[in-house]
Every structure is written in structure tokens, then in C-alpha cells.
Amino acid sequence: MRRIFLVRHGETDWNREGRFQGRRDTPLNNWGRRQARSAAGALLRSSVDRVVSSPLSRAAGTAEATASLLGLGLETHPGLIEIDHGLWEGHTAGEVESLWPGMLTLWRSRPEEVTMPGGENLHEVSRRAWGAFREILAGPGDTLALFSHDAVLKVLLCRVFDAPLGSFWRFRLGNGSITLLEETPRGLEVLVLGEACHLGSAWERVVQEGL
């Protein structure tokens, strides 16, 4: 049965500052590069034979650590790119609330109803990401590692769990965390969700302000 590892990219300075990143190509910081190496080590004996990433450097840089360690090439797929936060990008949560009163509260309570000013909504991200996911799975590989972003991975999990997009915030996936899916005759099953023991911070509670 085919296995699919879903890996969230390592930390960036904007993650640490609580800024909305979206399509901004922010690089990994020192801790993020360490998380990338730790994730690669965790996948070393997993028999991964294909590595696919979002084209943004924070995801591709995380993926490259695994591809290099396993001696594999790195593919990118535009469908795995992060949600477009539009005009929110570069702003902290406090700044978003000041500039667009009420929208942040709605985003945190009913995210499926929000379209970012000049950006995307979760319905658009879900269609794009799920299409990319199915396209990748239609290709080669028995054990895949897909490297992407918080919003993309959460909408994929909503699909896997047959959960509405209103369940978006029910999933907490830290930077560098690993989720494992397996294709079975019953469909996709979740074996591991947001595992972070390889980072030495499995029980750390991180309050996420941006994406």
C-alpha cells in the first residue's frame, strides 16, 4: 500500500514574528534549517522514493534536505504553494485587525467564509491542493514525501477526514512536523498526525498568529 508523508516546511523569521506569509518567498531561518535536517533524519529509513515540494523556498529548502539525504531528485508542483494571503501578507495579526476590522476574528472562527483581500479563500485552496495531490499520486512512487504549507496541509486533511473547511483550525501542524497517510482499499487513512518528536518539541504549545 502506498504511503504519503506530508511535511510542513521549517520555520522562517516571519513564522516567529507571527506575520502572514502566503506567497511571499521567505527563507528558512537557522532553526528552520535545523528542523529540515531533523525531518530528513526522521524520513531516512522510511523508503521514500519520491520527493515533491511547493516551489516556495521555505518548503523547497526543507524538502531538499530530505532529497539530498536520500539521494533523490526534488520535484516541485505549483499546486502545493501556500494560500495567497493577498494584502495581508507581511502583516502581523494585530496589523490585520487594525487595517481590516473584524476580518481576523472571522478568519479564526469561520475561516471558510473569508476571502483574503486580493488573495484566495479556503475553497479555492482546497480545489487547487486536492487536484495537485491527486495528480502527484497518479504518478510514480510507492512512498512519497510532499512538502508544503500550513493552510495547504490543513485543507488536504479536511478532505481526507471528509471534514468541512470550518474544521480548518482543528488541525495543528507545527513547522517541520510530519503527517503520514496510507492508501488502503477503504481509502486514505491517517497513521500519524503532526508528529514532531524528531524536533525534540512534541509537547510544545506554539500559539500561531500568522501562516
Backbone as ProteinMPNN parsed JSONL, in Angstrom:
{"seq_chain_A": "MRRIFLVRHGETDWNREGRFQGRRDTPLNNWGRRQARSAAGALLRSSVDRVVSSPLSRAAGTAEATASLLGLGLETHPGLIEIDHGLWEGHTAGEVESLWPGMLTLWRSRPEEVTMPGGENLHEVSRRAWGAFREILAGPGDTLALFSHDAVLKVLLCRVFDAPLGSFWRFRLGNGSITLLEETPRGLEVLVLGEACHLGSAWERVVQEGL", "coords_chain_A": {"N_chain_A": [[0.839, -1.204, 0.0], [0.488, 2.214, -0.798], [2.304, 4.88, 0.681], [2.146, 8.169, 2.018], [3.929, 10.86, 3.019], [3.335, 13.889, 4.616], [4.794, 16.928, 4.946], [5.325, 19.793, 6.82], [6.872, 22.884, 6.065], [10.024, 24.116, 7.424], [10.775, 26.528, 10.045], [10.472, 30.09, 9.527], [11.665, 33.494, 9.767], [9.439, 35.104, 9.698], [7.433, 33.346, 10.509], [8.137, 33.156, 13.183], [7.75, 35.763, 13.982], [5.07, 36.006, 13.694], [3.869, 36.812, 11.285], [1.797, 37.058, 8.403], [2.507, 35.038, 5.7], [1.937, 33.707, 3.19], [2.234, 33.912, -0.251], [4.663, 35.147, -0.257], [8.127, 34.799, -0.643], [9.689, 33.756, 1.693], [12.695, 32.895, 3.372], [14.021, 29.947, 5.051], [14.881, 30.188, 8.507], [17.66, 29.911, 10.863], [16.807, 28.013, 12.783], [14.769, 26.842, 11.343], [16.197, 25.592, 9.282], [17.51, 23.702, 10.776], [15.292, 22.23, 11.636], [14.541, 21.199, 9.152], [16.666, 19.455, 8.606], [16.297, 17.675, 10.711], [13.785, 16.595, 10.103], [14.45, 15.318, 7.732], [16.203, 13.367, 8.728], [14.369, 11.884, 10.212], [12.923, 10.721, 8.182], [14.682, 9.053, 6.994], [14.812, 6.193, 7.021], [12.468, 5.476, 5.854], [11.839, 4.557, 3.372], [11.218, 6.36, 1.359], [10.686, 7.257, -1.975], [10.216, 9.295, -3.682], [10.207, 12.795, -3.877], [8.376, 15.67, -3.487], [7.642, 19.108, -3.757], [6.235, 22.281, -2.714], [6.906, 25.2, -4.688], [7.916, 27.403, -3.28], [10.651, 28.773, -1.439], [10.943, 28.2, 1.305], [9.611, 25.807, 1.677], [10.732, 24.209, -0.365], [13.401, 24.29, 0.397], [13.28, 22.897, 2.804], [12.464, 20.426, 1.817], [14.636, 19.785, 0.205], [16.628, 19.009, 1.968], [15.8, 16.445, 2.721], [15.652, 15.162, 0.195], [18.332, 15.302, -0.605], [19.626, 13.82, 1.421], [18.559, 11.309, 0.952], [19.38, 10.805, -1.576], [17.812, 11.53, -3.777], [16.023, 13.116, -6.51], [14.539, 16.396, -6.572], [11.286, 17.378, -6.987], [9.022, 19.983, -7.966], [5.74, 21.315, -7.447], [3.283, 23.481, -8.541], [0.743, 23.488, -7.435], [0.981, 22.964, -4.767], [1.626, 25.246, -3.464], [1.492, 27.859, -0.967], [-1.523, 29.282, 0.532], [-2.792, 32.242, -0.955], [-2.404, 35.113, 0.65], [-2.88, 37.649, -0.103], [-3.389, 41.076, 0.449], [-2.863, 40.871, 3.123], [-0.376, 39.857, 3.492], [2.804, 39.963, 4.975], [1.962, 41.374, 7.148], [1.327, 41.507, 10.699], [-0.9, 39.766, 12.986], [-2.143, 41.669, 14.632], [-1.861, 43.993, 13.102], [-3.374, 43.316, 10.859], [-5.92, 43.192, 12.01], [-6.26, 45.865, 12.679], [-6.239, 47.125, 10.18], [-8.201, 45.807, 8.704], [-10.856, 45.642, 10.137], [-12.496, 43.21, 12.086], [-12.205, 41.116, 10.247], [-10.146, 39.351, 10.9], [-11.102, 38.091, 13.203], [-13.265, 36.73, 12.08], [-11.844, 35.043, 10.333], [-10.589, 33.413, 12.173], [-12.698, 32.151, 13.379], [-14.707, 31.363, 11.535], [-13.35, 30.269, 9.117], [-13.835, 29.355, 6.547], [-15.445, 31.199, 5.359], [-14.028, 33.375, 4.608], [-12.424, 35.444, 2.27], [-9.276, 36.401, 1.445], [-8.283, 39.812, 1.191], [-7.578, 40.617, -2.025], [-6.552, 38.106, -2.346], [-6.808, 34.533, -1.826], [-9.48, 32.176, -1.018], [-10.411, 29.512, 1.278], [-11.829, 27.544, -0.08], [-10.968, 27.755, -2.716], [-8.263, 27.15, -2.351], [-8.482, 24.527, -1.424], [-9.571, 23.15, -3.671], [-7.481, 23.521, -5.517], [-5.215, 22.41, -4.167], [-6.063, 19.772, -3.631], [-6.426, 18.824, -6.214], [-3.768, 18.933, -7.122], [-2.624, 17.097, -5.348], [-3.933, 14.666, -6.059], [-3.023, 14.479, -8.67], [-0.261, 14.168, -8.296], [-0.258, 11.728, -6.929], [-1.109, 10.108, -8.969], [1.127, 9.664, -10.381], [4.468, 8.158, -10.422], [5.991, 6.191, -7.733], [6.155, 4.624, -4.576], [6.36, 5.355, -1.949], [5.857, 8.45, -0.905], [7.035, 11.777, -0.283], [5.689, 14.76, 0.514], [6.115, 18.183, 0.542], [4.947, 21.034, 2.01], [2.721, 23.678, 2.992], [1.13, 25.268, 5.846], [-1.702, 26.006, 5.538], [-2.341, 24.637, 3.167], [-1.807, 21.933, 3.828], [-3.669, 21.599, 5.864], [-6.168, 21.918, 4.543], [-6.03, 19.72, 2.885], [-6.116, 17.684, 4.792], [-8.684, 18.103, 5.772], [-10.105, 17.172, 3.567], [-9.286, 14.46, 3.53], [-10.336, 13.544, 5.949], [-12.971, 13.88, 5.397], [-14.084, 16.211, 6.343], [-15.673, 19.375, 6.978], [-14.582, 22.58, 5.677], [-14.731, 24.364, 7.711], [-13.583, 23.089, 9.803], [-10.959, 23.633, 9.749], [-9.187, 24.89, 11.664], [-8.989, 22.915, 13.531], [-6.877, 21.302, 13.219], [-3.512, 21.139, 14.129], [-0.461, 21.845, 13.003], [2.824, 21.879, 13.384], [5.803, 23.752, 12.45], [7.987, 21.886, 10.438], [6.804, 19.499, 11.121], [5.49, 16.12, 10.708], [3.142, 14.275, 8.905], [1.496, 11.217, 8.278], [0.028, 9.41, 5.713], [-1.844, 6.648, 4.384], [-2.653, 4.746, 1.565], [-5.401, 2.687, 1.24], [-7.665, -0.114, 0.637], [-9.965, 0.962, 1.696], [-9.711, 3.604, 1.32], [-7.928, 6.726, 1.877], [-6.013, 6.626, 4.808], [-5.16, 7.934, 8.018], [-2.19, 7.623, 9.603], [-0.291, 8.849, 11.209], [-0.297, 12.009, 12.764], [0.806, 15.203, 12.471], [3.329, 14.768, 13.709], [6.101, 15.451, 15.819], [8.27, 14.601, 17.25], [10.851, 14.199, 16.368], [11.846, 16.701, 16.351], [12.275, 17.336, 18.9], [10.326, 18.596, 20.345], [7.722, 17.74, 20.891], [5.612, 18.19, 22.657], [5.381, 20.863, 22.865], [3.635, 23.895, 23.094], [2.687, 25.962, 20.676], [1.607, 29.128, 19.921], [-0.104, 30.141, 17.18], [-0.017, 32.889, 15.132], [0.129, 33.928, 12.535], [0.426, 32.574, 9.163]], "CA_chain_A": [[0.0, 0.0, 0.0], [1.271, 3.434, -0.933], [2.351, 5.788, 1.827], [2.4, 9.567, 1.679], [4.32, 11.728, 4.129], [3.069, 15.313, 4.43], [5.731, 17.636, 5.822], [5.254, 21.253, 6.792], [8.198, 23.5, 5.976], [10.645, 24.602, 8.647], [10.447, 27.884, 10.498], [11.052, 31.31, 8.97], [11.576, 34.618, 10.707], [8.053, 35.582, 9.729], [6.702, 32.447, 11.404], [8.464, 33.517, 14.563], [7.187, 37.09, 14.251], [3.617, 35.965, 13.551], [3.442, 37.547, 10.093], [1.194, 36.274, 7.329], [3.499, 34.892, 4.637], [1.299, 33.434, 1.917], [3.095, 33.683, -1.414], [5.978, 35.775, -0.087], [9.13, 33.73, -0.645], [10.533, 33.944, 2.867], [13.597, 31.752, 3.538], [14.162, 29.312, 6.36], [15.884, 30.744, 9.414], [18.58, 28.874, 11.35], [16.034, 26.948, 13.411], [14.056, 26.16, 10.269], [17.136, 24.683, 8.604], [17.703, 22.577, 11.695], [14.08, 21.414, 11.537], [14.601, 20.487, 7.877], [17.596, 18.331, 8.768], [15.677, 16.712, 11.622], [12.744, 15.899, 9.344], [15.147, 14.415, 6.816], [16.658, 12.223, 9.514], [13.208, 11.069, 10.58], [12.456, 10.022, 6.986], [15.813, 8.333, 6.409], [14.534, 4.763, 6.857], [11.041, 5.371, 5.524], [11.73, 4.057, 1.991], [10.729, 7.392, 0.447], [11.304, 7.16, -3.291], [9.87, 10.476, -4.487], [10.08, 13.997, -3.058], [7.696, 16.734, -4.232], [7.521, 20.274, -2.875], [5.838, 23.614, -3.152], [8.073, 25.905, -5.227], [8.443, 28.438, -2.394], [11.945, 28.313, -0.934], [10.883, 27.645, 2.658], [9.22, 24.404, 1.527], [11.722, 23.518, -1.191], [14.608, 24.136, 1.201], [13.017, 21.796, 3.736], [12.434, 19.198, 1.021], [15.968, 19.49, -0.326], [17.379, 18.278, 2.994], [15.404, 15.037, 2.609], [16.057, 14.649, -1.114], [19.786, 15.15, -0.6], [19.996, 12.718, 2.312], [18.12, 10.045, 0.361], [19.916, 10.676, -2.926], [16.702, 11.64, -4.72], [15.772, 14.41, -7.108], [13.465, 17.18, -5.961], [10.28, 17.919, -7.896], [8.13, 20.995, -7.403], [4.408, 21.362, -8.05], [2.685, 24.769, -8.159], [-0.484, 23.294, -6.673], [1.293, 22.822, -3.346], [2.025, 26.546, -2.929], [0.661, 28.32, 0.147], [-2.654, 30.167, 0.27], [-2.458, 33.629, -1.263], [-2.986, 35.989, 1.67], [-3.163, 38.958, -0.677], [-2.908, 42.281, 1.131], [-2.464, 40.562, 4.497], [0.994, 39.342, 3.541], [3.769, 40.843, 5.613], [1.373, 41.997, 8.336], [1.035, 40.703, 11.884], [-2.327, 39.654, 13.278], [-2.606, 42.95, 15.151], [-1.956, 44.937, 11.987], [-4.525, 42.909, 10.052], [-7.139, 43.593, 12.72], [-6.384, 47.324, 12.592], [-6.487, 47.54, 8.803], [-9.43, 45.173, 8.219], [-11.549, 45.303, 11.391], [-13.457, 42.114, 12.092], [-11.889, 40.007, 9.342], [-9.306, 38.374, 11.586], [-11.998, 37.315, 14.065], [-13.994, 35.815, 11.196], [-10.864, 34.056, 9.865], [-10.297, 32.471, 13.255], [-13.916, 31.465, 13.833], [-15.379, 30.754, 10.386], [-12.358, 30.521, 8.064], [-14.363, 29.012, 5.225], [-16.216, 32.331, 4.845], [-13.126, 34.508, 4.381], [-11.533, 35.597, 1.117], [-8.287, 37.415, 1.77], [-8.317, 40.934, 0.248], [-6.586, 40.432, -3.078], [-5.982, 36.764, -2.262], [-7.638, 33.353, -2.018], [-10.242, 31.63, 0.096], [-10.088, 28.106, 1.518], [-12.446, 26.702, -1.105], [-10.05, 27.779, -3.855], [-7.057, 26.413, -1.964], [-8.83, 23.111, -1.347], [-9.662, 22.604, -5.029], [-6.141, 23.518, -6.104], [-4.324, 21.48, -3.472], [-6.528, 18.398, -3.82], [-6.102, 18.479, -7.595], [-2.333, 18.658, -7.171], [-2.394, 15.86, -4.593], [-4.36, 13.531, -6.876], [-2.12, 14.417, -9.823], [1.008, 13.597, -7.827], [-0.485, 10.316, -6.627], [-1.281, 9.377, -10.226], [2.455, 9.426, -10.914], [5.232, 7.061, -9.83], [6.404, 6.247, -6.334], [5.42, 3.837, -3.587], [6.382, 6.115, -0.698], [6.071, 9.833, -1.319], [7.149, 12.838, 0.722], [5.212, 16.023, -0.032], [6.49, 19.289, 1.426], [4.051, 22.141, 1.69], [2.475, 24.768, 3.927], [0.103, 25.027, 6.851], [-3.069, 26.035, 5.009], [-2.486, 23.57, 2.17], [-1.892, 20.639, 4.509], [-4.924, 21.539, 6.621], [-7.312, 21.655, 3.655], [-5.906, 18.323, 2.463], [-6.609, 16.841, 5.884], [-10.149, 18.21, 5.763], [-10.565, 16.25, 2.523], [-9.041, 13.078, 3.948], [-11.267, 13.242, 7.038], [-14.337, 14.244, 4.985], [-14.493, 17.255, 7.284], [-15.899, 20.669, 6.331], [-13.476, 23.523, 5.814], [-14.852, 25.009, 9.014], [-12.743, 22.336, 10.747], [-9.58, 24.014, 9.424], [-8.356, 25.174, 12.838], [-8.936, 21.756, 14.421], [-5.584, 20.649, 12.991], [-2.354, 21.954, 14.474], [0.714, 21.255, 12.371], [3.956, 22.757, 13.62], [6.862, 23.781, 11.444], [8.821, 20.685, 10.43], [6.061, 18.308, 11.559], [5.263, 15.084, 9.701], [1.883, 13.527, 8.92], [1.619, 10.043, 7.41], [-1.189, 8.83, 5.157], [-1.658, 5.381, 3.668], [-3.749, 4.355, 0.681], [-5.899, 1.344, 1.523], [-8.923, -0.347, -0.085], [-11.01, 1.806, 2.284], [-9.389, 4.998, 1.034], [-6.771, 7.247, 2.597], [-6.079, 6.554, 6.263], [-4.149, 8.733, 8.709], [-1.443, 6.822, 10.57], [0.409, 9.769, 12.112], [-0.774, 13.367, 12.512], [1.581, 16.3, 13.04], [4.371, 14.24, 14.61], [7.218, 16.38, 15.944], [9.259, 14.081, 18.203], [12.189, 14.36, 15.791], [12.255, 18.082, 16.597], [12.508, 17.487, 20.329], [9.349, 19.544, 20.889], [6.413, 17.148, 20.608], [4.561, 18.681, 23.551], [5.459, 22.318, 22.935], [2.421, 24.574, 22.633], [3.029, 27.169, 19.939], [0.442, 29.911, 19.527], [0.123, 30.58, 15.811], [-0.698, 34.142, 14.816], [0.054, 34.014, 11.082], [0.655, 31.295, 8.494]], "C_chain_A": [[0.873, 1.253, 0.0], [1.16, 4.29, 0.328], [2.723, 7.187, 1.364], [2.722, 10.328, 2.955], [4.022, 13.179, 3.742], [3.912, 16.083, 5.44], [5.52, 19.142, 5.686], [6.672, 21.818, 6.807], [8.706, 23.944, 7.347], [10.349, 26.079, 8.895], [11.16, 28.965, 9.693], [10.98, 32.406, 10.028], [10.147, 35.143, 10.799], [7.154, 34.653, 10.53], [6.902, 32.885, 12.849], [7.838, 34.857, 14.951], [5.665, 37.111, 14.15], [3.099, 36.768, 12.379], [2.826, 36.598, 9.068], [2.158, 36.243, 6.145], [2.863, 34.676, 3.272], [2.309, 33.143, 0.825], [4.458, 34.366, -1.294], [7.029, 34.679, 0.079], [10.137, 33.945, 0.479], [11.404, 32.711, 3.091], [13.52, 31.153, 4.937], [15.149, 30.1, 7.211], [16.76, 29.604, 9.946], [17.831, 27.706, 11.987], [15.266, 26.16, 12.359], [14.952, 25.203, 9.503], [17.44, 23.476, 9.482], [16.48, 21.651, 11.676], [14.076, 20.597, 10.248], [15.521, 19.277, 7.97], [16.999, 17.258, 9.673], [14.583, 15.919, 10.919], [13.372, 14.911, 8.37], [15.634, 13.174, 7.547], [15.522, 11.3, 9.892], [12.71, 10.236, 9.411], [13.516, 9.106, 6.381], [15.499, 6.877, 6.115], [13.073, 4.506, 6.47], [10.777, 4.838, 4.125], [11.107, 5.072, 1.046], [11.457, 7.273, -0.886], [10.926, 8.312, -4.222], [9.617, 11.65, -3.552], [9.503, 15.115, -3.923], [7.421, 17.892, -3.278], [6.783, 21.423, -3.546], [7.071, 24.318, -3.704], [8.635, 26.992, -4.318], [9.654, 27.916, -1.633], [11.878, 27.739, 0.473], [10.448, 26.181, 2.633], [10.273, 23.633, 0.747], [13.029, 23.318, -0.431], [14.47, 23.033, 2.226], [13.064, 20.47, 3.001], [13.819, 18.798, 0.539], [16.815, 18.725, 0.686], [17.068, 16.792, 2.927], [15.869, 14.445, 1.295], [17.558, 14.386, -1.154], [20.215, 13.961, 0.244], [19.666, 11.367, 1.692], [18.653, 9.833, -1.052], [18.847, 10.732, -4.003], [16.658, 13.028, -5.346], [14.62, 15.097, -6.399], [12.562, 17.73, -7.053], [9.527, 19.042, -7.185], [6.798, 20.957, -8.149], [3.728, 22.647, -7.597], [1.414, 24.631, -7.333], [-0.275, 23.161, -5.183], [1.681, 24.151, -2.696], [1.022, 27.011, -1.867], [-0.518, 29.171, -0.329], [-2.143, 31.579, -0.018], [-3.176, 34.519, -0.25], [-3.238, 37.4, 1.151], [-2.56, 40.093, 0.125], [-2.518, 42.035, 2.581], [-0.977, 40.213, 4.599], [1.967, 40.393, 4.061], [3.266, 41.49, 6.885], [1.248, 41.0, 9.488], [-0.477, 40.641, 12.079], [-2.892, 40.985, 13.774], [-2.78, 43.988, 14.056], [-3.147, 44.611, 11.091], [-5.82, 43.371, 10.704], [-7.353, 45.106, 12.631], [-6.792, 47.78, 11.198], [-7.796, 47.001, 8.241], [-10.243, 44.716, 9.433], [-12.575, 44.184, 11.2], [-13.081, 40.922, 11.243], [-11.057, 38.931, 10.026], [-10.148, 37.492, 12.507], [-12.786, 36.305, 13.244], [-13.082, 34.707, 10.696], [-10.607, 32.997, 10.932], [-11.522, 31.676, 13.71], [-14.65, 30.74, 12.708], [-14.495, 30.949, 9.152], [-12.869, 30.258, 6.656], [-15.141, 30.164, 4.59], [-15.335, 33.501, 4.413], [-12.397, 34.376, 3.045], [-10.567, 36.716, 1.454], [-8.379, 38.562, 0.759], [-7.199, 40.805, -0.788], [-5.985, 39.044, -3.105], [-7.01, 35.672, -2.488], [-8.553, 33.112, -0.828], [-9.958, 30.137, 0.201], [-10.702, 27.173, 0.485], [-11.546, 26.627, -2.34], [-8.787, 26.984, -3.549], [-7.329, 24.915, -1.94], [-8.906, 22.483, -2.732], [-8.284, 22.487, -5.666], [-5.26, 22.443, -5.492], [-4.753, 20.028, -3.678], [-6.263, 17.931, -5.251], [-4.632, 18.14, -7.749], [-2.004, 17.338, -6.489], [-2.76, 14.644, -5.434], [-3.462, 13.372, -8.101], [-0.788, 13.788, -9.438], [0.846, 12.11, -7.554], [-0.698, 9.483, -7.883], [0.057, 9.05, -10.876], [3.164, 8.296, -10.189], [5.499, 7.262, -8.348], [5.52, 5.429, -5.428], [5.34, 4.541, -2.239], [6.79, 7.541, -1.033], [6.233, 10.744, -0.109], [6.77, 14.148, 0.048], [5.462, 17.13, 0.984], [5.681, 20.523, 1.04], [3.884, 23.052, 2.901], [1.264, 24.477, 4.801], [-1.304, 24.966, 6.259], [-3.309, 24.908, 4.02], [-2.649, 22.219, 2.85], [-3.2, 20.513, 5.285], [-6.125, 21.286, 5.714], [-7.244, 20.24, 3.094], [-6.437, 17.388, 3.543], [-8.124, 16.936, 6.017], [-10.734, 17.261, 4.726], [-10.442, 14.803, 2.983], [-10.043, 12.651, 5.019], [-12.734, 13.468, 6.652], [-14.929, 15.283, 5.926], [-14.735, 18.557, 6.53], [-14.711, 21.597, 6.551], [-13.57, 24.34, 7.094], [-14.046, 24.315, 10.095], [-11.265, 22.687, 10.612], [-8.692, 24.177, 10.655], [-8.297, 24.013, 13.827], [-7.618, 21.005, 14.285], [-4.466, 21.618, 13.357], [-1.097, 21.244, 13.973], [1.882, 22.219, 12.527], [4.943, 22.745, 12.474], [7.737, 22.542, 11.567], [8.11, 19.42, 10.849], [5.759, 17.386, 10.382], [3.928, 14.398, 9.955], [2.016, 12.379, 7.929], [0.245, 9.523, 7.02], [-0.852, 7.515, 4.473], [-2.891, 5.105, 2.816], [-4.133, 2.914, 0.978], [-7.153, 1.119, 0.681], [-10.079, 0.498, 0.453], [-10.819, 3.285, 1.966], [-8.158, 5.43, 1.805], [-7.004, 7.176, 4.101], [-4.927, 7.348, 6.856], [-3.486, 7.869, 9.769], [-0.775, 7.688, 11.63], [-0.039, 11.182, 11.753], [0.108, 14.379, 13.238], [2.677, 15.873, 13.995], [5.582, 15.177, 14.619], [8.29, 15.889, 16.908], [10.686, 14.258, 17.688], [12.732, 15.772, 16.011], [12.563, 18.332, 18.062], [11.507, 18.4, 20.995], [7.924, 19.032, 20.711], [5.3, 17.755, 21.447], [4.595, 20.201, 23.699], [4.171, 22.929, 22.384], [2.814, 25.895, 21.992], [1.744, 27.874, 19.533], [0.716, 30.51, 18.156], [-0.696, 31.824, 15.521], [-0.874, 34.316, 13.312], [0.238, 32.64, 10.484], [1.958, 31.366, 7.729]], "O_chain_A": [[1.872, 1.329, 0.715], [0.102, 4.408, 0.945], [3.515, 7.362, 0.438], [1.892, 10.429, 3.858], [4.413, 13.634, 2.668], [3.758, 15.907, 6.649], [5.536, 19.69, 4.584], [7.556, 21.289, 7.48], [7.936, 24.122, 8.291], [9.755, 26.768, 8.066], [12.29, 28.784, 9.24], [10.315, 32.255, 11.053], [9.706, 35.577, 11.864], [6.207, 35.114, 11.168], [5.953, 32.971, 13.628], [7.445, 35.061, 16.099], [5.035, 38.116, 14.48], [2.014, 37.346, 12.453], [3.288, 35.47, 8.896], [2.574, 37.289, 5.647], [3.196, 35.366, 2.309], [3.138, 32.243, 0.954], [5.318, 34.175, -2.154], [6.838, 33.741, 0.853], [11.297, 34.277, 0.233], [10.904, 31.589, 3.011], [13.02, 31.775, 5.874], [16.139, 30.622, 6.698], [16.611, 28.458, 9.521], [18.175, 26.546, 11.761], [15.129, 24.942, 12.473], [14.515, 24.12, 9.114], [17.605, 22.363, 8.984], [16.625, 20.429, 11.697], [13.657, 19.44, 10.246], [15.194, 18.201, 7.471], [17.178, 16.065, 9.425], [14.466, 14.709, 11.116], [12.878, 13.796, 8.204], [15.496, 12.059, 7.046], [15.68, 10.079, 9.897], [12.138, 9.165, 9.612], [13.269, 8.457, 5.365], [15.881, 6.37, 5.061], [12.529, 3.435, 6.737], [9.622, 4.682, 3.728], [10.524, 4.689, 0.032], [12.685, 7.197, -0.929], [11.272, 8.304, -5.403], [8.902, 11.52, -2.558], [10.067, 15.464, -4.96], [7.018, 17.684, -2.134], [6.719, 21.52, -4.771], [8.179, 24.062, -3.234], [9.743, 27.468, -4.565], [9.684, 26.754, -1.228], [12.681, 26.87, 0.812], [10.874, 25.397, 3.481], [10.665, 22.534, 1.142], [13.692, 22.293, -0.593], [15.429, 22.309, 2.497], [13.636, 19.5, 3.497], [14.14, 17.612, 0.472], [17.629, 17.885, 0.304], [17.969, 15.963, 3.06], [16.422, 13.346, 1.272], [18.001, 13.364, -1.679], [21.073, 13.181, -0.169], [20.399, 10.396, 1.878], [18.402, 8.791, -1.658], [18.959, 10.059, -5.028], [17.186, 13.991, -4.79], [13.825, 14.456, -5.711], [13.013, 18.458, -7.936], [9.411, 19.049, -5.959], [6.741, 20.61, -9.329], [3.605, 22.887, -6.396], [1.043, 25.554, -6.608], [-1.23, 23.233, -4.41], [2.026, 24.185, -1.515], [-0.141, 26.606, -1.873], [-0.511, 29.706, -1.437], [-1.186, 32.045, 0.6], [-4.398, 34.661, -0.288], [-3.75, 38.25, 1.88], [-1.371, 40.08, 0.445], [-1.906, 42.899, 3.209], [-0.396, 40.273, 5.683], [1.95, 41.55, 3.64], [4.043, 42.091, 7.627], [1.083, 39.8, 9.27], [-1.233, 41.364, 11.429], [-3.99, 41.382, 13.383], [-3.731, 44.77, 14.076], [-3.844, 45.51, 10.621], [-6.714, 43.882, 10.028], [-8.487, 45.573, 12.522], [-7.59, 48.704, 11.047], [-8.432, 47.646, 7.407], [-10.306, 43.521, 9.718], [-13.398, 44.213, 10.285], [-13.576, 39.82, 11.479], [-11.236, 37.741, 9.766], [-9.93, 36.283, 12.581], [-12.958, 35.159, 13.66], [-13.495, 33.549, 10.637], [-10.428, 31.821, 10.617], [-11.383, 30.638, 14.358], [-15.155, 29.635, 12.902], [-14.848, 31.706, 8.247], [-12.398, 30.86, 5.691], [-15.461, 30.109, 3.402], [-15.838, 34.505, 3.909], [-11.829, 33.329, 2.735], [-10.98, 37.845, 1.719], [-8.539, 38.301, -0.433], [-6.017, 40.877, -0.451], [-5.004, 38.814, -3.812], [-7.966, 35.852, -3.244], [-8.425, 33.746, 0.219], [-9.334, 29.56, -0.689], [-10.143, 26.113, 0.205], [-11.384, 25.561, -2.934], [-8.301, 26.233, -4.394], [-6.498, 24.123, -2.387], [-8.364, 21.399, -2.948], [-7.961, 21.471, -6.282], [-4.634, 21.66, -6.206], [-3.91, 19.153, -3.878], [-5.914, 16.772, -5.472], [-4.281, 17.174, -8.427], [-1.201, 16.553, -6.994], [-1.984, 13.691, -5.515], [-3.173, 12.251, -8.519], [-0.25, 12.965, -10.178], [1.717, 11.316, -7.909], [-0.487, 8.271, -7.86], [0.119, 8.253, -11.812], [2.541, 7.556, -9.428], [5.271, 8.335, -7.787], [4.294, 5.516, -5.489], [4.386, 4.356, -1.483], [7.936, 7.8, -1.401], [5.646, 10.511, 0.948], [7.447, 14.596, -0.877], [5.067, 17.021, 2.145], [5.727, 20.989, -0.099], [4.787, 23.181, 3.727], [0.483, 23.565, 4.531], [-2.018, 23.983, 6.457], [-4.372, 24.288, 4.034], [-3.534, 21.443, 2.487], [-3.776, 19.427, 5.353], [-7.013, 20.515, 6.076], [-8.28, 19.622, 2.85], [-7.127, 16.413, 3.244], [-8.777, 15.945, 6.343], [-11.75, 16.615, 4.981], [-11.379, 14.017, 2.845], [-10.539, 11.525, 4.996], [-13.632, 13.273, 7.471], [-16.113, 15.241, 6.261], [-14.063, 18.817, 5.532], [-13.935, 21.422, 7.491], [-12.584, 24.947, 7.514], [-13.841, 24.867, 11.176], [-10.42, 22.1, 11.288], [-7.574, 23.664, 10.689], [-7.627, 24.113, 14.855], [-7.279, 20.175, 15.128], [-4.475, 22.776, 12.941], [-0.73, 20.178, 14.467], [1.921, 23.261, 11.872], [4.928, 21.847, 11.632], [8.176, 22.187, 12.661], [8.736, 18.363, 10.93], [5.768, 17.803, 9.224], [3.626, 13.992, 11.078], [2.589, 12.553, 6.854], [-0.592, 9.232, 7.874], [0.279, 7.297, 4.039], [-4.024, 5.215, 3.285], [-3.282, 2.024, 0.969], [-7.656, 2.062, 0.069], [-11.062, 0.725, -0.252], [-11.664, 4.115, 2.302], [-7.425, 4.592, 2.33], [-8.042, 7.603, 4.606], [-3.849, 7.427, 6.268], [-4.134, 7.432, 10.72], [-0.7, 7.31, 12.799], [-0.149, 11.518, 10.574], [0.151, 14.407, 14.468], [2.927, 16.55, 14.992], [6.032, 15.637, 13.569], [9.133, 16.673, 17.342], [11.617, 14.443, 18.471], [13.932, 16.01, 15.874], [13.051, 19.401, 18.43], [11.77, 18.931, 22.074], [7.018, 19.81, 20.412], [4.158, 17.828, 20.993], [3.914, 20.759, 24.559], [3.683, 22.521, 21.33], [3.225, 26.831, 22.677], [0.889, 27.282, 18.874], [1.653, 31.29, 17.986], [-1.92, 31.817, 15.647], [-1.913, 34.8, 12.862], [0.213, 31.641, 11.202], [2.351, 30.392, 7.087]]}, "name": "protein", "num_of_chains": 1, "seq": "MRRIFLVRHGETDWNREGRFQGRRDTPLNNWGRRQARSAAGALLRSSVDRVVSSPLSRAAGTAEATASLLGLGLETHPGLIEIDHGLWEGHTAGEVESLWPGMLTLWRSRPEEVTMPGGENLHEVSRRAWGAFREILAGPGDTLALFSHDAVLKVLLCRVFDAPLGSFWRFRLGNGSITLLEETPRGLEVLVLGEACHLGSAWERVVQEGL"}
